[in-house]
Amino acid sequence: MATSRLRHCVGLGVARTVTREKTWIGRCLAAIFCMLLSGTLHGADPDGESKALVFTPAPTVRNPESQQLLDITRAGERILAVGAAGLIVVSDDEGDSWRQVPGVPVSTTLTAVTFPTPTRGWAVGHGGVILATEDAGETWHQQFDGYRGAEAFLDFARMQRSRLQSQLDAMEADSDLSENSAELEELAIALDDALFIEEEALLAVENGPADPFLDVAFFDAMSGLAVGAYGMSFLTTDGGANWAVNQQGIDNIERFHLYGLHIEDSLVTITGEAGLLFQSRDRGYRFRRFYDVYEGSLFGAVPIAAGLVSYGLRGNVFLQSRPGGEWRELHTRSESSLYGAVALSDGGALLLGAGGMLVRLSDDGEARLFQHPGRSTFSSGLEGHEGEIWLVGMGGVARFSRAVAQ
């Protein structure tokens, strides 16, 4: 499962505001930046009309292990990583050699990958793409994309608006307005928000897919979640044959980005922009939001023996000692933003930061700093069977064993 959030930086650096006009402008700028980086910007025909986004197969590259890679995981005994331009690479000898998987059906940036079983896996990325494999990553097919995602979200937005309008009409017709003025005002504000979201959803349908998925995680071979930019959250219970909008309890009216997913048994943790931190104890159907943990972005969560660790901007790290409990700050002595993490077999974790800064946490949360000589920014990692920790990021695959303690 993905534990990285450098991938959010590939096109999502536009500052968010809570005013609608500025939010909409920021959405447009970020969408353009995302599509430029992923090679999926819409063209225009000679008459000036926009052309639909067409997903094209991933190009073949030399030295694929040296290209930009954003997430790494294990498919049985195989190690597999995904990255820019639809690149998927695999190693069948514990990282000694790598090869590119041919025939990947998209050339958009792939941001995250997960395998709930040794053979069945999913990868997500730009353009709202969701890919699936049933043979440990040897072949892939497209299950979902931003076209279907935009249509699904528009249907969801229309249902929400209709439900709120009916509630407001019924209250105005049947109630003493003076006694329910506060509730009426709250409903009216919610309806106004719903109308705005519906307008944005309609624009997304008209303009085509732009927003990327940023993480994906599965409970088993049938049930999983995918989250992404501007509050995208989808759920499947049939192995990806169908993906449904999943917003129940996700308090995110500003549609801040959702960066990370962590699943452990039935507990789901979502981390995001502007300090968003949600947990569900029923496999992602209803969420509770944790407020006032941190105001900056949180890019992911990783377990250690002492609990669950969330990490984000400027080296900020927080520990939750028990599921559903409160969060407390861990001091790492680093101000480097942390974009990914690796859960380790000794009960600790390795947090991956900007410029090759690495923070190794012990099983009780004590921190030791390391600097990788390549100074590449890493986004994800994986502990190998032979003790090595494999890291991926802007410069491709790297070894933790080359890092120097600080």
N, C-alpha and C positions, 0 to 999 in steps of 0.2 A: 504494500500500500504506500502511496505517496506521502512523504513527510517533508516536502520541500515547498518553499514559496519564493525562491528567486524567480520562478516562472511567472509570478504576478508582475514582475518588473518588465517583462517582455511586452511592453505596450500599455501598462496600466499605471503610469506615474502621474497622471493628471490629478491635481488637487481637487478634492470634493468640497462642495459647499452645500448648505442646507436650503439655500434659496433655489427655487425651481428653475429660474432662467439660467443661473450659473451651472446648476447640475446638468441641465440639458446640453449646454455648450461643452461642458467637460466630458459628457458622454460622447458627443460627436467627435471631439478631438482624440479621445482615447480610442474610440472605434477605428478612426483613420490610422492611428499609430499602430494599433494591433494588426490591422490588415496589411499595412506596409511591411511589417516585420515578418508576418507569416506568409507573405506572397499571395494574398487573396484579395487585393483591392479590386473593386469592381471597375471594369473598363467603361468606355462609352463608344457608342456606334457613331457613324458620320452624322446622324441626325441629332446627336446630343443626348440621346436617351441612354440611361444606365443599363449595363448588361448584367445579367444574373451571374452570381458567383458560381464558377464551375470547379469542382474538385478534380484535380489531376493527380496522377500517380506520383509517388515520391521519386526524386531523381537518384541515380546511383552516384555515390561519392567515393573518393579514395580515402584510405585511413579513417574509416568511420568512427573509430574510438577516439579520434582527436577532434571531432566536430562538437558543436554545442549540444550537450545532453542535459536534460532537465530532471529526469527521474530514473531510478534504478530499483529493480526488485528481483525476486527469484521465482522461476516457474519450474517447480520440482528441483532438479539438480542444475538446471540451466540458469544463468544470470542474464537478465534482459534489461536494456535501457532504451529510453525514447527521448526525442529532442526535436531540433529545428527541421523544417522542411519535410516532415513526415518520417524522419530517420528513426529506424528501430535497429538496434544492434544486439547481438547475442554472443555469449561465451559458453562453451560446453566443457571448458577445462579450468574452471575457477579463475578466470581472468587472464590466463596466459596469452590467449589469442581471442580476437573478436572478428565478427563478420556482419555485414549488413544483411538484413532480411529483405529479399526482393519482393516486389509486387504489392507493397503497401499502397492502398487505393487513394491516399490523399497526400498532398505536399504541404499542408498546413502544419504549423508547429504543434507538436504533441507535448503536453505539459505534465501528464501524470499517467501512471500505469499501475494496475493491481492484478494479482492472481489469487483468488480464494481457493483454488485447487491447483494441483501441479500442471494441468493442461488448459483450464478455462481461465481466460483473462480479458481485461478491458483496458483500453487506453482512451484518453480524452484530450481535447485540445481546442485550437482556434477554429472559428467558424461554427462553434457548437458541435464539433465532431465527437462522436463516440464510435470507436472501433472495437471489435470483438474477435477472439481467437478460441479455437477448441483443440489446438494441437501444440500447446506450449509456445505459441508465438511464431510458428513457422509460416503460417498464412493468416491473413486478417481480412475481415469484411466490415463494411460500414453499416452500423445499426441505426444511427441517429445523426442529425445535423441541425444547424441553426434555422433552416427553413421550417422544419417540423417543430423545433423548440419555440420559435416565434409564434407559430399558429397556436400551439398549445397554451402559451402564456397569454395570448390575446383572448382565447376562450375562457381561461381562468379569470382574467381581469374583467371581462364582461359579466361573468357570473357573480363576482364580488361586487361590482357596481350595482347590478340588478338586485342582489340581496339587500344591500345597504339602502337603496332607494325604496324598496318595499318596506323595510323597517321604519324608515323615516316617514313615509306616507302614512303608515298605520299609526304611528305615534301621534302625528299631527291631527289625524282624524278622530282618534279615540281618547286622547289624553287631555288633561288640563295643562295647557302649555306653561302656565306659570309655575306649576309644581314640578315640571320636568324640563325646565329650561336648560339646566346643565347637561342633562343626558341628550337633549335635542341638539345642543351645540356640538357635543362630542360626536354625535352621529353625522351632523352636517360636515364637520371637518374630515371625518373618515370618508364620507362620500366624495368630498372634494379631492382628497388624496387618491381615491379609487378612480375617479375620472381622469386625473393626471396620468396615473399608471396605465389606464386603458389607451390614452392618447400615445404614450410612449410605445406600448405594445403594437399599436397599429402602425406606427412609424417603422418599427423593427420588421414587421411583415412586408411593408412596402419597399424597404431599402435592402432587405436580404440579411443574411447572417453576418454579425460582426463580433459579438461578445464571445470570449473563450470560456470553456470549462477550465477550471484550475485544479481540481482534485476529484478523485473517484475512489470509492471504497465499497467492498462487498462483505456481507455477513457469510454468504455461502454462494453456491453456483447459481442461485436464482434471485436473491434479494440484494440490492445495493443502492447507493446514492451517488450523485454527481453534483458538484457545486461550482460556482464560478463568478464571473464579473457581474456587477450590477445586481447582486442578490439572486442570481440564478440558482435554483435548487430543484433537482428532479430525482424521482424515485422509480425503481423497477422492482417487481416481484415475480417476473417471469423470464429471468435471464436476459433482459434487455430487449425482448420482443416488443415491449411497450415501455415508454418512459413518460411519467406523469409529473406535472408541476407539484412540488411538495413545499408548501409555505406555512403549514399549520404551526403556529406558535413561534415562528421566526419573526421577531419584532424588528423589522428593518425597512420602515417606510421610505427612508432615504435611498434605499437600494444600494447600500455600500457593498463593496466586493466581499465575497466569501472565498477565503484563500485555502483553508485546510480542513480535512476530514480525518478523524481518528475513530476507529471502531474497535471496541473490546467487549466481547459477548453481546449484550443487547444495548450497551451504552454507546451513544454517538456523541462526539464532540466536534463542533464547527467553530473555527476561528476566522476572524476577518478584519476588515478595515475599521478604523475608528474604534478600536477596542472591542469589536463584536466577539462575543464568547457565548455559545449556546451549548446546552447538553440535552439529550433525549435518553430516557431510560426504557423506551418502548420501540427500539429499532428505527427511530427517525420519524415517527408519526406526529409526536408532539414535543416541542422544545421549550426549555426554560432558559431565559437570558440572564447572564451574570453581569450586573452593572458595576461600574466604578472599580474594575480590576486595573485597567490601564486605558489611557486615552488614545494611544497610538495603535498602529496595525499589529496584529498578531498573526503570524504566518503558518503556525502549525502546532501540533501537540504530539508528545512522545512519552511512553511509559518508562518509569524507573521503579525500583523496588519500593521507594518511599511514596509513590503515587504517580500522578499524571503531571507532566511538565508542559507548559505553554510558553512559546518564545516569539520574539518579534523585533521591532525596531530598536536601534541603539543598545543592543545587548540586554534588553529587558526580558526577564525569565520569571515565571510564576509556577508555584507548586500547589496542586490540589491533593491533599493527603488521603482523602477518601472520596468515592464517587458521589457527586452531588454536593460535596462540601465546599467550603470557602477556599479562596486562593490567597497564597502569601508569596511575597517577592523573594527570589533567590538572588544573591549577589555574586556576579561572575567576574568582576574586575575588568570587564570588556565593554566598550561602547560600540562595537561593531554590530551592525544589524545581522540578525540570525534568520536565515531563510529555509533551513532544512534540519533534519535530525536523523540519527540512527539509533535504534534501540539495541543495546548490547547484551550479550549472554551473561555478563557478570552482574546484571541488574542495574547498570548505569546507562548512560546515553552519550552520544557525541553530537553536539550542536554545530551547525555549519554556517559560517558567516562570510561577510564581505571581505574581499582581499586576501582570502586564504586563512582568515582567523578561525580557529576551531576551539570549542569549549567542551572539555570532557568532564561529564558529571559522574560522580560516584553513585553508588546505590542509594545514598542518603542525601544527595544533592550538592555535595561539595564540588567546587569547580577547579579545574586545572586548564591553563591556556596553552595552546599550541599554535605555531605559525607554519603553514605549508610554504615551501620555498618557491613554488610556482606562482603564488599570490593570486591564483585564479579564484573567483567567487564560486563557491559550491552551493548546490541546491538540493542534493539528495545523496544518500549513501546506503551501503549494505555491508554487513559483516559477513565475510567469507567463511567457509568451512575450515580453512587452514590458518585462521587468525588474522588475516589481512582485512582491513576495512576499505572497501572500494568507494571512492567519491566521484561524483559527476557534477559538471558545471559548464561554465563558459568555454573552458579549454578541453572538454572531453573527460576521459576517464583518468583518475589519479589514485595513488596509494597513500593512505594515512601514515604508513610507516616512514614516509619521507619527512613528515612534519617534525618540527623542533619545539621542545618544551620551552615556554617563556618564563 
